Amino acid sequence: MKKGKSYKAPSKNKNVKSLPKSIASKLGMLLLVIVPIAMLIAYSMSESFFSVTIILSIFVLIISIAAYLKGEIIYYHPKVVNHGNVLGNKKNVVHEIVSKKFSFSLNKGTVQVVLSMLIIIACAYLGQVIYK
């Protein structure tokens, strides 16, 4: 007979991606979005594909840096609760921002997107140099 409260060992999550696979998947997704849009804009405006790609990549890079900073600066404190449109405990957050150290971990998705965008921009510059 089996007891009702037997200990069960925690199972390991087999769906965890390694860091290079995660960065590669984000890079692939960004390329699948940016390249067709850049091709369409470059063709319709008779511009260079690489310059349009660089402009779009810089735009997405600014958005991803803003998302990273929002996650690090505004909502890092666990005591801060968002009640409707009012952010609670504002005074504590303002005083603790100075002592907060940025955590730059590649396991965060926004950091991986920023890294992927930098790779895309570097490849676009390299392609532009080779094409000329």
N, CA, C and O of each residue as an XYZ file, in Angstrom:
528
protein
N       0.815     -1.177      0.000
C       0.000      0.000      0.000
C       0.869      1.255      0.000
O       1.922      1.302      0.636
N       0.412      2.249     -0.713
C       1.160      3.490     -0.824
C       0.653      4.492      0.201
O      -0.554      4.650      0.385
N       1.582      5.167      0.865
C       1.192      6.194      1.829
C       0.732      7.451      1.097
O       1.187      7.735     -0.011
N      -0.163      8.192      1.718
C      -0.728      9.389      1.110
C       0.254     10.533      0.993
O       0.170     11.313      0.044
N       1.186     10.659      1.929
C       2.104     11.801      1.937
C       3.546     11.334      1.726
O       4.409     11.591      2.565
N       3.800     10.676      0.650
C       5.163     10.247      0.367
C       5.922     11.380     -0.321
O       5.325     12.190     -1.030
N       7.211     11.436     -0.116
C       8.055     12.489     -0.679
C       8.331     12.190     -2.143
O       8.699     11.072     -2.504
N       8.151     13.184     -2.962
C       8.437     13.042     -4.377
C       9.552     14.016     -4.746
O       9.442     15.211     -4.472
N      10.607     13.528     -5.353
C      11.735     14.370     -5.736
C      11.296     15.325     -6.839
O      10.568     14.935     -7.751
N      11.742     16.581     -6.753
C      11.361     17.531     -7.811
C      11.992     17.142     -9.137
O      13.179     16.826     -9.214
N      11.180     17.173    -10.168
C      11.689     16.803    -11.484
C      12.373     17.996    -12.122
O      11.981     19.141    -11.895
N      13.376     17.732    -12.905
C      14.096     18.790    -13.595
C      13.296     19.207    -14.824
O      12.719     18.368    -15.515
N      13.268     20.497    -15.084
C      12.575     21.014    -16.245
C      13.433     20.735    -17.473
O      14.563     21.216    -17.563
N      12.911     19.973    -18.405
C      13.684     19.594    -19.586
C      13.547     20.609    -20.713
O      14.208     20.481    -21.744
N      12.697     21.617    -20.529
C      12.485     22.610    -21.571
C      13.348     23.852    -21.387
O      13.120     24.853    -22.066
N      14.318     23.820    -20.503
C      15.187     24.971    -20.266
C      16.196     25.069    -21.403
O      16.912     24.113    -21.699
N      16.242     26.267    -22.049
C      17.183     26.478    -23.140
C      18.519     26.945    -22.590
O      18.583     27.624    -21.564
N      19.571     26.578    -23.276
C      20.873     27.090    -22.891
C      20.978     28.538    -23.383
O      20.182     28.985    -24.209
N      21.953     29.244    -22.871
C      22.119     30.657    -23.194
C      22.368     30.896    -24.690
O      21.724     31.779    -25.257
N      23.261     30.162    -25.355
C      23.448     30.407    -26.794
C      22.195     30.102    -27.618
O      21.915     30.802    -28.591
N      21.443     29.070    -27.244
C      20.219     28.758    -27.979
C      19.182     29.860    -27.791
O      18.459     30.204    -28.726
N      19.111     30.406    -26.598
C      18.157     31.471    -26.322
C      18.501     32.740    -27.102
O      17.620     33.384    -27.671
N      19.782     33.092    -27.125
C      20.209     34.271    -27.884
C      19.999     34.039    -29.380
O      19.567     34.943    -30.095
N      20.300     32.837    -29.850
C      20.116     32.531    -31.276
C      18.641     32.569    -31.661
O      18.306     33.017    -32.758
N      17.767     32.115    -30.793
C      16.340     32.154    -31.120
C      15.830     33.591    -31.161
O      15.018     33.933    -32.020
N      16.294     34.434    -30.245
C      15.901     35.845    -30.276
C      16.480     36.548    -31.505
O      15.815     37.383    -32.119
N      17.711     36.209    -31.858
C      18.331     36.784    -33.047
C      17.561     36.369    -34.299
O      17.322     37.187    -35.187
N      17.179     35.115    -34.364
C      16.403     34.632    -35.507
C      15.041     35.295    -35.612
O      14.605     35.668    -36.701
N      14.371     35.442    -34.478
C      13.061     36.106    -34.505
C      13.185     37.562    -34.945
O      12.369     38.049    -35.727
N      14.203     38.253    -34.443
C      14.388     39.654    -34.835
C      14.748     39.776    -36.308
O      14.291     40.695    -36.987
N      15.570     38.850    -36.807
C      15.915     38.875    -38.226
C      14.696     38.597    -39.097
O      14.535     39.203    -40.157
N      13.833     37.677    -38.649
C      12.631     37.370    -39.425
C      11.647     38.530    -39.451
O      10.787     38.588    -40.329
N      11.760     39.446    -38.509
C      10.883     40.616    -38.508
C      11.542     41.791    -39.242
O      10.896     42.458    -40.049
N      12.810     42.040    -38.966
C      13.472     43.236    -39.488
C      13.813     43.121    -40.973
O      13.626     44.084    -41.716
N      14.304     41.980    -41.417
C      14.768     41.849    -42.804
C      13.632     42.038    -43.817
O      13.812     42.805    -44.763
N      12.473     41.383    -43.674
C      11.417     41.643    -44.672
C      10.919     43.088    -44.681
O      10.642     43.646    -45.743
N      10.806     43.690    -43.496
C      10.369     45.088    -43.443
C      11.409     45.991    -44.104
O      11.059     46.908    -44.847
N      12.689     45.731    -43.831
C      13.753     46.540    -44.441
C      13.786     46.341    -45.953
O      14.024     47.294    -46.695
N      13.551     45.121    -46.414
C      13.523     44.883    -47.861
C      12.379     45.640    -48.521
O      12.548     46.233    -49.586
N      11.219     45.615    -47.886
C      10.057     46.307    -48.439
C      10.278     47.816    -48.475
O       9.984     48.463    -49.481
N      10.789     48.375    -47.395
C      11.032     49.816    -47.347
C      12.137     50.216    -48.327
O      12.019     51.227    -49.018
N      13.207     49.423    -48.385
C      14.313     49.751    -49.296
C      13.865     49.680    -50.754
O      14.274     50.501    -51.575
N      13.031     48.702    -51.068
C      12.553     48.584    -52.449
C      11.598     49.723    -52.809
O      11.671     50.280    -53.904
N      10.709     50.062    -51.888
C       9.718     51.101    -52.197
C      10.317     52.501    -52.219
O       9.817     53.369    -52.936
N      11.370     52.739    -51.454
C      11.975     54.070    -51.401
C      13.258     54.174    -52.218
O      13.882     55.235    -52.239
N      13.663     53.113    -52.884
C      14.899     53.065    -53.682
C      16.109     53.465    -52.854
O      16.955     54.239    -53.301
N      16.179     52.935    -51.659
C      17.308     53.181    -50.754
C      18.134     51.911    -50.615
O      17.753     50.849    -51.108
N      19.259     52.035    -49.942
C      20.113     50.894    -49.673
C      19.483     50.013    -48.596
O      19.003     50.504    -47.574
N      19.495     48.710    -48.843
C      18.916     47.754    -47.893
C      19.621     47.828    -46.542
O      18.976     47.773    -45.495
N      20.932     47.951    -46.567
C      21.699     47.938    -45.327
C      21.444     49.186    -44.486
O      21.380     49.097    -43.260
N      21.298     50.341    -45.124
C      21.032     51.553    -44.348
C      19.648     51.513    -43.713
O      19.468     51.977    -42.588
N      18.673     50.964    -44.424
C      17.333     50.824    -43.847
C      17.351     49.822    -42.710
O      16.681     50.019    -41.697
N      18.109     48.752    -42.865
C      18.227     47.750    -41.801
C      18.871     48.350    -40.559
O      18.443     48.067    -39.440
N      19.887     49.167    -40.744
C      20.553     49.803    -39.604
C      19.588     50.753    -38.894
O      19.546     50.786    -37.665
N      18.821     51.516    -39.651
C      17.879     52.455    -39.038
C      16.812     51.703    -38.248
O      16.507     52.076    -37.115
N      16.241     50.652    -38.830
C      15.239     49.852    -38.120
C      15.835     49.178    -36.884
O      15.186     49.102    -35.841
N      17.062     48.693    -37.004
C      17.709     48.026    -35.877
C      17.981     48.992    -34.738
O      17.818     48.638    -33.570
N      18.391     50.204    -35.066
C      18.629     51.205    -34.017
C      17.318     51.560    -33.324
O      17.289     51.760    -32.109
N      16.235     51.638    -34.091
C      14.924     51.917    -33.500
C      14.524     50.813    -32.520
O      14.077     51.107    -31.412
N      14.679     49.561    -32.910
C      14.340     48.438    -32.027
C      15.308     48.377    -30.842
O      14.906     47.999    -29.742
N      16.574     48.743    -31.049
C      17.550     48.772    -29.967
C      17.157     49.798    -28.907
O      17.269     49.523    -27.712
N      16.702     50.962    -29.325
C      16.266     51.984    -28.365
C      15.069     51.488    -27.567
O      14.994     51.713    -26.359
N      14.138     50.819    -28.228
C      12.972     50.282    -27.526
C      13.380     49.208    -26.528
O      12.850     49.173    -25.418
N      14.307     48.335    -26.896
C      14.720     47.266    -25.983
C      15.538     47.805    -24.811
O      15.442     47.272    -23.706
N      16.335     48.843    -25.026
C      17.062     49.462    -23.914
C      16.084     50.129    -22.962
O      16.258     50.068    -21.745
N      15.054     50.767    -23.511
C      14.032     51.378    -22.660
C      13.299     50.317    -21.840
O      12.984     50.547    -20.673
N      13.027     49.163    -22.438
C      12.370     48.080    -21.696
C      13.284     47.545    -20.599
O      12.816     47.220    -19.508
N      14.580     47.453    -20.878
C      15.524     46.981    -19.863
C      15.604     47.969    -18.706
O      15.579     47.571    -17.542
N      15.700     49.250    -19.024
C      15.785     50.258    -17.972
C      14.494     50.348    -17.169
O      14.529     50.593    -15.963
N      13.376     50.156    -17.817
C      12.108     50.160    -17.095
C      12.069     49.024    -16.082
O      11.627     49.212    -14.949
N      12.525     47.866    -16.483
C      12.539     46.731    -15.568
C      13.549     46.877    -14.451
O      13.337     46.358    -13.356
N      14.639     47.572    -14.706
C      15.683     47.717    -13.690
C      15.435     48.868    -12.736
O      15.690     48.740    -11.539
N      14.945     49.990    -13.239
C      14.846     51.183    -12.407
C      13.469     51.330    -11.765
O      13.367     51.561    -10.560
N      12.435     51.199    -12.543
C      11.112     51.551    -12.029
C      10.508     50.462    -11.161
O      10.009     50.761    -10.077
N      10.536     49.232    -11.592
C       9.804     48.176    -10.897
C      10.707     47.128    -10.256
O      10.340     45.953    -10.220
N      11.851     47.508     -9.761
C      12.730     46.495     -9.185
C      12.406     46.239     -7.732
O      12.703     45.153     -7.234
N      11.813     47.184     -7.029
C      11.628     47.072     -5.586
C      10.395     46.233     -5.272
O       9.317     46.530     -5.787
N      10.516     45.194     -4.445
C       9.362     44.322     -4.194
C       8.251     44.976     -3.380
O       7.105     44.531     -3.441
N       8.566     46.025     -2.618
C       7.543     46.676     -1.810
C       6.690     47.653     -2.614
O       5.656     48.123     -2.141
N       7.132     47.953     -3.830
C       6.382     48.880     -4.660
C       5.216     48.131     -5.274
O       5.394     47.104     -5.929
N       4.030     48.653     -5.056
C       2.835     48.022     -5.571
C       2.140     49.012     -6.490
O       2.024     50.196     -6.172
N       1.687     48.528     -7.611
C       1.018     49.390     -8.561
C      -0.481     49.331     -8.296
O      -1.123     48.321     -8.582
N      -1.039     50.405     -7.754
C      -2.464     50.489     -7.481
C      -3.095     51.407     -8.514
O      -3.064     52.627     -8.349
N      -3.658     50.858     -9.560
C      -4.290     51.680    -10.591
C      -3.259     52.524    -11.305
O      -2.297     51.998    -11.866
N      -3.453     53.827    -11.286
C      -2.521     54.735    -11.938
C      -1.487     55.292    -10.978
O      -0.583     56.014    -11.399
N      -1.601     54.969     -9.683
C      -0.704     55.528     -8.673
C       0.304     54.472     -8.272
O      -0.067     53.348     -7.936
N       1.567     54.825     -8.304
C       2.626     53.919     -7.893
C       2.867     54.114     -6.408
O       3.219     55.210     -5.972
N       2.680     53.054     -5.628
C       2.826     53.178     -4.183
C       4.268     53.260     -3.746
O       5.161     52.787     -4.450
N       4.507     53.852     -2.593
C       5.830     53.922     -1.983
C       6.844     54.662     -2.850
O       7.979     54.204     -2.979
N       6.474     55.777     -3.440
C       7.379     56.502     -4.334
C       8.602     57.032     -3.610
O       9.695     57.033     -4.175
N       8.445     57.482     -2.379
C       9.574     58.071     -1.661
C      10.654     57.030     -1.404
O      11.841     57.332     -1.530
N      10.270     55.827     -1.050
C      11.255     54.773     -0.809
C      12.020     54.431     -2.078
O      13.227     54.192     -2.034
N      11.322     54.407     -3.205
C      11.971     54.059     -4.471
C      12.981     55.115     -4.864
O      14.081     54.783     -5.306
N      12.626     56.389     -4.710
C      13.536     57.469     -5.091
C      14.807     57.412     -4.255
O      15.895     57.635     -4.787
N      14.702     57.119     -2.963
C      15.888     57.079     -2.121
C      16.710     55.812     -2.339
O      17.921     55.821     -2.118
N      16.076     54.729     -2.766
C      16.806     53.483     -2.930
C      17.384     53.294     -4.319
O      18.177     52.378     -4.535
N      17.001     54.146     -5.269
C      17.543     54.015     -6.621
C      19.040     54.285     -6.618
O      19.778     53.658     -7.378
N      19.490     55.185     -5.797
C      20.903     55.535     -5.757
C      21.745     54.352     -5.322
O      22.838     54.138     -5.847
N      21.244     53.576     -4.359
C      22.021     52.449     -3.862
C      21.828     51.183     -4.686
O      22.537     50.199     -4.471
N      20.884     51.188     -5.624
C      20.628     50.003     -6.449
C      21.744     49.823     -7.457
O      22.132     50.774     -8.135
N      22.259     48.617     -7.559
C      23.275     48.313     -8.551
C      22.602     47.565     -9.698
O      21.764     46.690     -9.480
N      22.983     47.923    -10.924
C      22.405     47.265    -12.079
C      22.910     45.834    -12.156
O      24.095     45.563    -11.965
N      21.995     44.937    -12.438
C      22.387     43.543    -12.617
C      22.402     43.260    -14.111
O      21.356     43.261    -14.761
N      23.561     43.025    -14.641
C      23.724     42.764    -16.071
C      23.921     41.271    -16.249
O      25.050     40.781    -16.266
N      22.828     40.559    -16.381
C      22.879     39.120    -16.542
C      22.376     38.753    -17.929
O      21.351     39.263    -18.381
N      23.092     37.879    -18.592
C      22.674     37.454    -19.925
C      21.465     36.527    -19.886
O      20.922     36.177    -20.933
N      21.040     36.129    -18.695
C      19.858     35.285    -18.598
C      18.573     36.082    -18.758
O      17.508     35.498    -18.956
N      18.652     37.405    -18.676
C      17.471     38.239    -18.850
C      17.176     38.388    -20.332
O      18.086     38.538    -21.148
N      15.901     38.346    -20.667
C      15.492     38.404    -22.069
C      15.787     39.731    -22.729
O      16.158     39.767    -23.902
N      15.629     40.832    -21.997
C      15.880     42.139    -22.606
C      17.358     42.345    -22.910
O      17.703     42.997    -23.896
N      18.221     41.803    -22.083
C      19.664     41.902    -22.355
C      20.015     41.077    -23.593
O      20.866     41.477    -24.388
N      19.364     39.937    -23.754
C      19.594     39.116    -24.941
C      19.105     39.812    -26.204
O      19.728     39.691    -27.259
N      17.993     40.542    -26.107
C      17.492     41.279    -27.262
C      18.446     42.414    -27.613
O      18.713     42.654    -28.791
N      18.963     43.116    -26.602
C      19.932     44.192    -26.855
C      21.178     43.622    -27.519
O      21.687     44.203    -28.478
N      21.669     42.509    -27.029
C      22.843     41.870    -27.630
C      22.559     41.427    -29.062
O      23.411     41.578    -29.937
N      21.383     40.887    -29.306
C      21.011     40.467    -30.656
C      20.924     41.658    -31.603
O      21.337     41.568    -32.759
N      20.387     42.772    -31.115
C      20.288     43.956    -31.956
C      21.672     44.520    -32.278
O      21.907     44.999    -33.387
N      22.577     44.465    -31.318
C      23.954     44.918    -31.594
C      24.622     44.022    -32.638
O      25.382     44.506    -33.477
N      24.343     42.737    -32.590
C      24.879     41.808    -33.595
C      24.312     42.132    -34.969
O      25.048     42.134    -35.956
N      23.016     42.405    -35.046
C      22.386     42.736    -36.325
C      22.964     44.038    -36.888
O      23.233     44.129    -38.086
N      23.153     45.036    -36.037
C      23.714     46.308    -36.496
C      25.143     46.120    -36.993
O      25.523     46.685    -38.018
N      25.936     45.330    -36.274
C      27.322     45.080    -36.705
C      27.348     44.340    -38.039
O      28.159     44.659    -38.908
N      26.472     43.360    -38.207
C      26.421     42.630    -39.478
C      25.942     43.515    -40.617
O      26.409     43.370    -41.747
N      25.013     44.434    -40.341
C      24.537     45.349    -41.378
C      25.644     46.316    -41.798
O      25.812     46.595    -42.985
N      26.398     46.825    -40.819
C      27.541     47.685    -41.175
C      28.579     46.916    -41.991
O      29.126     47.438    -42.963
N      28.843     45.687    -41.594
C      29.802     44.853    -42.336
C      29.288     44.587    -43.753
O      30.054     44.649    -44.715
N      28.013     44.295    -43.878
C      27.440     44.069    -45.216
C      27.471     45.327    -46.070
O      27.686     45.249    -47.280
N      27.260     46.470    -45.462
C      27.314     47.724    -46.194
C      28.725     48.008    -46.688
O      28.906     48.489    -47.807
N      29.722     47.716    -45.864
C      31.123     47.921    -46.269
C      31.506     46.967    -47.383
O      32.179     47.357    -48.337
N      31.083     45.726    -47.266
C      31.421     44.733    -48.305
C      30.699     45.054    -49.615
O      31.271     44.902    -50.695
N      29.454     45.494    -49.520
C      28.677     45.799    -50.728
C      29.250     46.967    -51.504
O      29.204     46.972    -52.734
N      29.795     47.970    -50.799
C      30.384     49.125    -51.496
C      31.754     48.733    -51.977
O      32.446     49.542    -52.593
